[in-house]
Amino acid sequence: MSPTLLVLAAGAGSRYGGLKQLAPIGPSGETLLEYSAYDACRAGFSRVVLVVRPEHEELFRSQLARMRRHMPIRFAHQTLDVLPAGVSPPSGRTRPWGTGHAVLAAESEVDDAFAVVNADDFYGAESFAALAGFLSEPAERPGPALAMVGYRVAQTLTEAGPVSRALCRLDEAGLLCEIIEIKKVWRRNGGIVYGDGEEVERLDGDELVSMNIWGFTRELFAELRRQFEAFLAISGGDEEAEFLLPDVVQYLVREEHARVEVLRGGGRWCGITFREDEARVANILSELVEQGRYPKELWA
């Protein structure tokens, strides 16, 4: 069975100030998630599962009508009550539990191997081709079959403001051995720095970072359930705690339950964090259309 593209689209977009997952960025008003679906389809993925908030599903259905004529779309809802039996969310919590919880919410809609991406990022056709190649290989790996597409940190910054990034440390075999979350990464005086206040560290720009584009088999869901239950036992009463997908992967690596192959086939990345990013990303997509990489209308 061909793999599924799982798109995380339930975020609130607080820094952007709206539902950026549906922002019309392409030359004919396409969203970034449509570019991911288009590239995934060309790479051999056969369906899309969108994880959304239930109150937004009809809006997604309406705005993605042209895409749905070319590629099947299923919907999964990320809500506070997607919890193990007998567990209730804390009374003051108002938002879902993070990216690990979002993937878990889609379990019933995913039949086989799958990729996970953000709805507000553009990853490039090369990334989906690399993931499709990985997911089509025979599973001769211990534990869940995992892969991540890595990007040079210099490729992932915006002039609109500081961003958070997940630095990846690799072992001699090129496998992921650690994910280090760093806050406030930005360009300064021709270089790249990160940190808070006056104390900053420098990066050379070639360091690999995770942009939340992963390849998994269905074995991951059993591990997500186990770890989510453990997370809730410790942090379930914390109104701000999040169950994050990179933390799950980090645990599997640390405990040697899985190997994570870092794929270097990532193409040109861009994304929307701030509203000011829209014009830059739109220009990049227009350039790719002019180069013949994409048609002017994706689903014509």
C-alpha angles and dihedrals in degrees: 000000000000118000128265127235109225112198120196105218105151098096121124097223094223096167091044094047100230148024097316091173088078099039109135101237106149124086090262096037098274120160122231091249088060089058090051091050091047093050092044091051091053089050093054105268110141107198144017128227115196119201105209141155108267093239089059100048097094091049091053091046091052098045094043096047093116091051092049090061090064105033130027114248126200125187131220124186123226107204135155092253096061088108140127115279113283095018122115128190118249112271095244097050115109106169135056124267104262139263097317089054090047092056091046090052089062097053096109091053097052117082104179141342115356146180125225123213139161118254094226099053132084110215105176131242092270091064094056092045089053092049093046089053092051095046093048093056120099110269102246096149132107112257123344116358105244135179136171130195110227128209132194107255091231088064093056106055130105131210090221096079147305118314136194118246137185109229113208124214115202131200125229091275091055094252122138112260104164141013115206116194111214125187131217104014115178146147117266130175093343094312139083122252138170137193143077128284120347095329109086136162124219129232126198092218098243096087113119119242134186115241093186098266109136142165120217144164123226090264086082093072094065089053092047091054093050094047094044091055090050090047092052092049090058105028105016092111094052109100092204103040116117131203101220129195095224089055090055091050091046090054093050091051095045093049091043092238092131143010119230117210113210109217116206096196094104114139127199111329126201134156148171118257099141129029087245088066093068098083094047093049092045089053091051092052091047090053091051090050091050089051090055094247092123135017117250089245110038097202102032 
